[in-house]
Amino acid sequence: MSAEEEYKPVLTRKNRLELFEFQECEEILKSLLADTQTEGILKSFEIVPATENTGFLGEYFHLKVTYQLENVEEERTARLFVKSVIYQNANMAFYMEKMQFLKKEAMLYNKLLNELKTLSPHVWCAKCYYTRDDLFVMQNIEDLGYVAVPEETRFLNESQLRPILKALATLHASSMAYERKHKLTIGVELGECLKEMTVDPDVTWWTIGIKTVLAVAAMHPMVLEDPQAQSYIANELPRLLDNVYYMVNSSPLHRNVFCHRDVWSGNVFYHKLRPETEGCVLVDFQLCRYSPPAIDFLMACFLNVEPKERQEMQQRCILHYHDSLRAELLAMGIDIELELNRKDFEQSLKDFALFGATYNCAAATILRLPNNYLKKLKETQPADFHRFCNVDRRPEVLRLISEHDEFRRYMYDCVADLLQLTYYNKDIL
């Protein structure tokens, strides 16, 4: 049976806007008003598709609830954000249900994130008010005073990267404080909620991504006329990249924390008034793991900055992240030297450099495609979108490389990082 033949789902909702019963919205309103210790009566609700920047692994809506507070005549309206399993694309809906991406994220909000965010005064994630296996409802980040990166933004500069690193430092410090408070290890306590969703030999998104990366590596100008390099790419590099499967798990050597594991510019929101000094708000927690903070740091740097600029700013970014972590832990009454000193952190970055370079190459075949290629495919050709994501993307990626100079240059730069680290055995950090 082919990969496509496995996908024979039946859509369960008659209408993609039939998300809630009235009673559910009453529960959501009660949870929302608990923040201000008030009570109110739900008058009506409306569900509107979100039109702003959204991801590929869900459908997104705004829930508008109209209500009346006790002893107040005028009605009020609140807007909340809803993330739902994919309804529009039946093949992707089945894939999402099979992988349980959204169920994992909903469980993390219930069991960890809502408490974790209370351990620091800095805002780094939104509060969740309601969850089901197929959706969850949370604060609308834009209404909190944060904005997404403009859609036309392709790469970040150092000033834009620093707030992301600050948010990660807050997340990581909060997880350390949580473990001390509850006298537990998050990776043990929430093991079932933190399973690997992407970097796995049984996950097609990853395996076809690696096949695509190897195909690009074989045609890279650095090695195109090098028979020894071609033999290495065909026979040795695939086995070497298998080491990444172990790197995504909890480390027996390095300090582990609760990691976001999907820190690209589409998953961060900047403070409207102080975008360069306030930490970002992070969204999309479906890929979270319990692993060394180096994993998040490397992903933030590799996925958001062009390779040459990344190498130039790397040491300053290391210092900024570690200083931010130190400040967060100090405010929580924790000595950073007992948790993650700078020497150990820098060693972990070297130990996990292969993960950063490899993941960046695979992600580029999804995130860096020219002219909104994947978004258009998702909206207009759902079967082709599923095939590209979960069956085989080599033909299209190689075609796009041949037709688009900017995409070809970026893919070659990413793969050059990987070849420098592996075939040429050079440090890229």
C-alpha positions as CSV (number, residue, x, y, z in Angstrom):
1,M,0.0,0.0,0.0
2,S,1.4,3.4,-1.0
3,A,1.7,6.4,1.4
4,E,-1.2,8.0,-0.4
5,E,-3.5,5.0,-0.3
6,E,-3.3,5.0,3.5
7,Y,-5.2,8.3,3.7
8,K,-8.9,7.6,3.3
9,P,-10.5,9.8,6.0
10,V,-14.1,11.0,6.4
11,L,-14.6,14.5,7.5
12,T,-16.7,14.5,10.7
13,R,-18.0,18.1,10.7
14,K,-20.6,19.3,8.3
15,N,-19.3,22.8,8.5
16,R,-15.8,23.9,9.4
17,L,-17.3,26.7,11.6
18,E,-19.4,24.2,13.7
19,L,-16.8,24.2,16.5
20,F,-18.7,24.8,19.8
21,E,-21.9,24.3,21.5
22,F,-23.4,27.2,23.5
23,Q,-22.6,25.4,26.8
24,E,-19.0,25.1,25.8
25,C,-18.8,28.8,25.2
26,E,-20.3,29.4,28.6
27,E,-17.5,27.4,30.1
28,I,-14.9,29.4,28.1
29,L,-16.5,32.7,29.3
30,K,-16.4,31.5,32.9
31,S,-12.7,30.6,32.6
32,L,-12.0,34.0,30.9
33,L,-13.8,36.1,33.6
34,A,-12.0,34.2,36.4
35,D,-8.9,36.2,35.5
36,T,-10.7,39.3,36.8
37,Q,-12.7,37.5,39.4
38,T,-16.0,38.5,37.8
39,E,-19.0,36.6,36.6
40,G,-21.2,37.1,33.5
41,I,-23.9,35.7,31.3
42,L,-23.1,34.6,27.7
43,K,-25.4,36.3,25.2
44,S,-24.0,35.0,21.9
45,F,-20.9,33.8,20.2
46,E,-19.4,34.0,16.7
47,I,-16.7,32.1,15.0
48,V,-14.6,33.8,12.3
49,P,-11.8,32.3,10.3
50,A,-8.4,33.9,11.1
51,T,-6.9,35.7,8.1
52,E,-3.6,36.7,9.6
53,N,-0.3,34.7,9.5
54,T,-1.1,31.1,10.4
55,G,0.8,27.8,10.3
56,F,0.5,24.6,8.3
57,L,-0.5,22.1,11.1
58,G,-3.9,23.4,11.9
59,E,-6.9,25.7,11.1
60,Y,-7.3,29.0,12.9
61,F,-10.3,31.0,14.1
62,H,-11.4,33.9,16.2
63,L,-14.1,33.2,18.8
64,K,-16.0,36.3,19.7
65,V,-18.1,36.0,22.8
66,T,-20.7,38.7,23.7
67,Y,-21.6,38.7,27.4
68,Q,-23.1,40.8,30.2
69,L,-21.5,41.2,33.6
70,E,-23.6,41.0,36.8
71,N,-25.2,44.4,37.6
72,V,-23.9,45.9,34.4
73,E,-26.4,46.9,31.7
74,E,-24.2,47.2,28.6
75,E,-23.0,44.1,26.8
76,R,-19.3,43.4,26.2
77,T,-17.3,41.4,23.7
78,A,-14.1,39.5,24.0
79,R,-12.1,37.9,21.2
80,L,-10.2,34.6,21.7
81,F,-8.0,32.6,19.4
82,V,-8.9,29.0,18.4
83,K,-6.6,26.4,16.9
84,S,-8.4,23.4,15.5
85,V,-7.4,20.2,13.6
86,I,-7.4,20.7,9.9
87,Y,-10.9,20.2,8.5
88,Q,-10.6,21.6,4.9
89,N,-8.0,19.0,3.7
90,A,-9.2,15.5,4.4
91,N,-5.8,13.9,3.8
92,M,-4.0,16.3,6.1
93,A,-6.9,15.9,8.7
94,F,-6.2,12.2,8.8
95,Y,-2.5,12.7,9.1
96,M,-2.9,15.2,11.9
97,E,-5.2,12.9,13.8
98,K,-2.7,10.0,13.3
99,M,0.2,12.1,14.6
100,Q,-1.9,13.7,17.4
101,F,-0.2,17.0,17.0
102,L,-3.0,19.1,18.4
103,K,-3.9,16.7,21.2
104,K,-0.3,16.9,22.4
105,E,-0.4,20.7,22.5
106,A,-3.7,20.8,24.3
107,M,-2.4,18.4,26.9
108,L,0.7,20.6,27.5
109,Y,-1.5,23.7,28.1
110,N,-3.6,21.8,30.6
111,K,-0.8,20.0,32.4
112,L,2.1,22.4,32.2
113,L,2.1,25.7,30.2
114,N,-0.6,27.5,32.1
115,E,1.3,27.1,35.3
116,L,4.7,27.5,33.7
117,K,3.8,31.0,32.4
118,T,3.0,32.2,36.0
119,L,6.6,31.6,37.3
120,S,8.0,34.7,35.6
121,P,6.6,38.2,35.3
122,H,7.7,38.2,31.6
123,V,5.1,37.2,29.1
124,W,6.3,34.5,26.8
125,C,3.2,32.5,26.0
126,A,-0.6,33.0,25.9
127,K,-3.0,31.5,28.5
128,C,-5.2,28.7,27.4
129,Y,-8.9,28.7,28.5
130,Y,-10.4,25.6,27.0
131,T,-9.2,22.4,25.4
132,R,-10.5,19.4,23.5
133,D,-8.7,16.7,21.7
134,D,-9.4,18.5,18.4
135,L,-9.0,22.2,19.4
136,F,-8.1,24.7,22.1
137,V,-9.0,28.3,22.9
138,M,-6.5,30.8,24.1
139,Q,-5.8,34.5,24.6
140,N,-5.6,36.4,21.4
141,I,-1.9,37.5,21.4
142,E,-2.5,40.5,19.2
143,D,-5.0,41.8,21.8
144,L,-2.3,41.5,24.4
145,G,-0.2,44.0,22.5
146,Y,2.0,41.7,20.3
147,V,2.3,41.4,16.6
148,A,3.5,38.8,14.2
149,V,6.5,39.2,12.0
150,P,5.4,40.8,8.7
151,E,4.6,38.2,6.2
152,E,7.2,39.5,3.7
153,T,10.0,39.1,6.3
154,R,12.3,36.3,5.2
155,F,15.2,36.5,7.7
156,L,15.8,38.2,11.1
157,N,18.6,40.5,12.1
158,E,20.4,40.3,15.4
159,S,18.1,42.9,17.0
160,Q,15.1,40.8,16.1
161,L,16.7,37.5,17.2
162,R,17.6,38.7,20.7
163,P,13.9,39.0,21.9
164,I,13.4,35.4,20.8
165,L,16.5,34.2,22.8
166,K,15.2,36.2,25.8
167,A,11.8,34.4,25.5
168,L,13.5,31.0,25.3
169,A,15.6,31.9,28.4
170,T,12.4,32.7,30.3
171,L,10.8,29.4,29.2
172,H,13.9,27.4,30.1
173,A,14.3,29.1,33.5
174,S,10.6,28.7,34.3
175,S,10.9,24.9,33.6
176,M,13.9,24.7,36.0
177,A,11.9,26.6,38.7
178,Y,8.9,24.4,38.1
179,E,11.0,21.3,38.7
180,R,12.3,22.7,41.9
181,K,8.9,23.8,43.1
182,H,7.3,20.4,42.5
183,K,10.4,18.3,43.1
184,L,10.1,16.4,39.8
185,T,11.6,16.0,36.4
186,I,9.3,17.3,33.6
187,G,10.6,14.7,31.2
188,V,9.5,11.9,33.5
189,E,6.3,13.4,34.8
190,L,5.0,14.4,31.3
191,G,6.8,11.8,29.2
192,E,3.6,10.8,27.3
193,C,3.0,14.5,26.4
194,L,6.5,15.0,25.1
195,K,7.0,12.3,22.6
196,E,8.9,13.1,19.4
197,M,6.6,14.3,16.6
198,T,9.0,15.2,13.7
199,V,12.6,13.8,13.9
200,D,11.8,10.1,13.7
201,P,12.4,7.4,11.2
202,D,8.6,6.7,11.1
203,V,7.7,10.3,10.4
204,T,7.4,11.0,6.7
205,W,7.8,14.8,7.0
206,W,11.3,14.1,8.3
207,T,12.4,11.2,6.2
208,I,11.4,12.7,2.9
209,G,12.9,16.0,4.0
210,I,16.3,14.2,4.6
211,K,16.0,12.5,1.2
212,T,15.5,15.9,-0.4
213,V,18.5,17.3,1.5
214,L,20.7,14.5,0.3
215,A,19.6,15.1,-3.2
216,V,20.5,18.8,-3.0
217,A,23.8,17.9,-1.3
218,A,24.8,15.6,-4.3
219,M,24.3,18.5,-6.7
220,H,26.0,21.1,-4.5
221,P,28.8,23.0,-6.4
222,M,31.2,22.3,-3.5
223,V,31.1,18.6,-4.2
224,L,29.6,18.2,-7.7
225,E,33.0,17.3,-9.3
226,D,34.4,15.4,-6.3
227,P,33.9,11.6,-6.6
228,Q,35.0,11.0,-3.0
229,A,32.5,13.5,-1.8
230,Q,29.7,12.0,-3.9
231,S,30.5,8.5,-2.5
232,Y,30.4,10.0,1.0
233,I,27.0,11.6,0.4
234,A,25.6,8.4,-1.0
235,N,27.0,6.0,1.5
236,E,28.2,7.6,4.7
237,L,26.2,10.8,5.2
238,P,22.8,9.1,5.6
239,R,24.1,7.0,8.4
240,L,25.7,9.9,10.1
241,L,22.5,11.9,10.0
242,D,20.8,9.1,11.8
243,N,22.6,10.4,14.9
244,V,20.1,13.2,15.0
245,Y,17.5,10.7,16.1
246,Y,19.3,10.4,19.4
247,M,20.0,14.1,19.8
248,V,16.4,15.1,20.0
249,N,15.9,13.0,23.2
250,S,16.7,13.9,26.7
251,S,20.5,14.0,27.2
252,P,22.3,11.8,29.7
253,L,25.1,14.3,29.8
254,H,23.7,17.8,29.6
255,R,21.1,19.7,31.6
256,N,17.6,19.1,30.1
257,V,14.7,21.6,30.2
258,F,11.3,22.0,28.6
259,C,12.1,23.1,25.0
260,H,9.8,24.7,22.5
261,R,11.5,23.0,19.6
262,D,9.9,25.0,16.8
263,V,11.3,28.5,17.1
264,W,11.1,30.0,13.6
265,S,9.8,33.5,12.9
266,G,6.3,32.3,12.1
267,N,5.9,31.1,15.7
268,V,6.9,34.3,17.5
269,F,5.1,37.6,18.3
270,Y,6.9,40.9,19.1
271,H,5.8,43.5,21.6
272,K,4.2,46.4,19.6
273,L,5.8,49.2,21.5
274,R,9.1,47.7,22.7
275,P,9.9,45.0,20.0
276,E,13.7,45.0,20.6
277,T,13.7,45.0,24.5
278,E,10.8,42.8,25.5
279,G,10.9,39.1,25.0
280,C,8.7,37.6,22.3
281,V,5.6,35.6,22.9
282,L,5.9,32.0,21.6
283,V,3.1,30.0,20.0
284,D,2.7,26.5,18.6
285,F,3.9,24.1,21.3
286,Q,3.1,20.8,19.5
287,L,6.7,19.9,18.9
288,C,7.9,20.4,22.5
289,R,10.5,18.1,24.1
290,Y,12.5,17.7,27.3
291,S,16.0,18.2,26.0
292,P,19.1,20.5,26.4
293,P,18.4,24.2,25.9
294,A,21.1,24.1,23.1
295,I,18.4,22.5,20.9
296,D,16.2,25.6,21.1
297,F,19.1,28.0,20.8
298,L,20.4,26.3,17.7
299,M,17.0,26.2,16.1
300,A,16.4,29.9,16.8
301,C,19.7,30.8,15.2
302,F,19.7,28.4,12.3
303,L,16.1,28.8,11.2
304,N,15.8,32.6,11.4
305,V,19.2,33.9,10.3
306,E,21.1,33.5,7.0
307,P,24.2,31.3,7.6
308,K,26.9,34.0,7.1
309,E,25.1,36.4,9.4
310,R,24.5,33.7,12.0
311,Q,28.2,32.8,12.2
312,E,29.1,36.5,12.7
313,M,26.7,37.1,15.5
314,Q,26.9,33.7,17.2
315,Q,29.1,34.5,20.2
316,R,27.1,37.7,21.0
317,C,23.9,35.6,20.9
318,I,25.3,33.0,23.2
319,L,26.2,35.7,25.7
320,H,22.8,37.4,25.4
321,Y,20.9,34.1,25.9
322,H,23.0,33.0,28.9
323,D,22.8,36.5,30.5
324,S,19.0,36.4,30.1
325,L,18.9,33.0,31.6
326,R,21.0,34.1,34.5
327,A,18.8,37.1,35.2
328,E,15.6,35.0,35.1
329,L,17.0,32.4,37.4
330,L,18.3,35.0,39.8
331,A,14.8,36.6,40.1
332,M,13.6,33.1,40.9
333,G,16.2,32.6,43.6
334,I,18.2,30.0,41.6
335,D,22.0,30.0,41.0
336,I,22.7,29.5,37.3
337,E,26.0,27.8,38.2
338,L,24.0,25.0,39.7
339,E,21.8,24.6,36.6
340,L,23.7,25.5,33.4
341,N,27.0,27.4,33.5
342,R,28.3,29.0,30.4
343,K,31.1,26.5,29.7
344,D,28.7,23.6,29.8
345,F,26.2,25.5,27.6
346,E,28.8,26.2,25.0
347,Q,30.0,22.6,25.0
348,S,26.4,21.4,24.4
349,L,26.1,23.8,21.4
350,K,29.1,22.0,19.8
351,D,27.7,18.6,20.7
352,F,24.4,19.3,19.0
353,A,25.6,21.3,16.0
354,L,24.7,18.4,13.7
355,F,21.1,18.7,14.8
356,G,21.0,22.4,14.1
357,A,22.5,22.1,10.6
358,T,20.5,19.1,9.6
359,Y,17.1,20.4,10.9
360,N,17.7,23.7,9.2
361,C,18.3,22.0,5.8
362,A,15.1,19.8,6.2
363,A,13.0,22.8,7.4
364,A,14.2,24.9,4.5
365,T,12.4,22.5,2.1
366,I,9.2,23.6,3.8
367,L,9.7,27.1,5.3
368,R,11.9,28.8,2.6
369,L,10.1,27.9,-0.6
370,P,9.7,30.9,-2.9
371,N,6.6,32.9,-3.6
372,N,4.4,31.4,-0.8
373,Y,4.6,28.1,-2.7
374,L,3.4,25.9,0.1
375,K,0.6,28.2,1.3
376,K,-0.8,28.4,-2.2
377,L,-0.5,24.7,-2.6
378,K,-2.4,24.2,0.7
379,E,-5.2,26.5,-0.4
380,T,-5.6,25.5,-4.0
381,Q,-4.3,21.9,-4.4
382,P,-4.8,20.0,-1.1
383,A,-3.9,16.6,-2.6
384,D,-0.6,18.0,-4.0
385,F,0.0,19.7,-0.6
386,H,-0.3,16.4,1.2
387,R,1.9,14.7,-1.4
388,F,4.6,17.4,-1.0
389,C,4.5,17.3,2.8
390,N,4.2,13.6,3.4
391,V,5.0,11.6,0.3
392,D,7.9,13.0,-1.8
393,R,9.1,16.6,-2.3
394,R,12.3,16.0,-4.2
395,P,11.0,16.7,-7.7
396,E,9.4,20.0,-6.7
397,V,12.3,21.2,-4.5
398,L,14.8,20.5,-7.2
399,R,12.6,22.2,-9.8
400,L,12.3,25.3,-7.6
401,I,16.1,25.4,-7.0
402,S,16.6,25.4,-10.8
403,E,14.1,28.2,-11.3
404,H,14.7,30.6,-8.4
405,D,18.1,32.0,-7.8
406,E,17.4,33.2,-4.2
407,F,16.0,29.8,-3.1
408,R,18.9,28.0,-4.8
409,R,21.4,30.2,-3.0
410,Y,19.8,29.7,0.4
411,M,19.5,26.0,0.0
412,Y,23.1,25.7,-1.1
413,D,24.2,27.9,1.9
414,C,22.3,25.6,4.3
415,V,23.7,22.4,2.8
416,A,27.2,24.0,2.8
417,D,26.9,24.3,6.6
418,L,26.0,20.6,6.7
419,L,28.9,19.5,4.4
420,Q,31.4,21.7,6.3
421,L,30.4,20.1,9.6
422,T,30.3,16.5,8.3
423,Y,32.4,15.9,5.1
424,Y,35.0,18.6,5.8
425,N,34.9,18.2,9.6
426,K,34.9,21.9,10.3
427,D,33.3,23.9,13.1
428,I,30.4,26.0,11.9
429,L,29.5,27.8,15.2
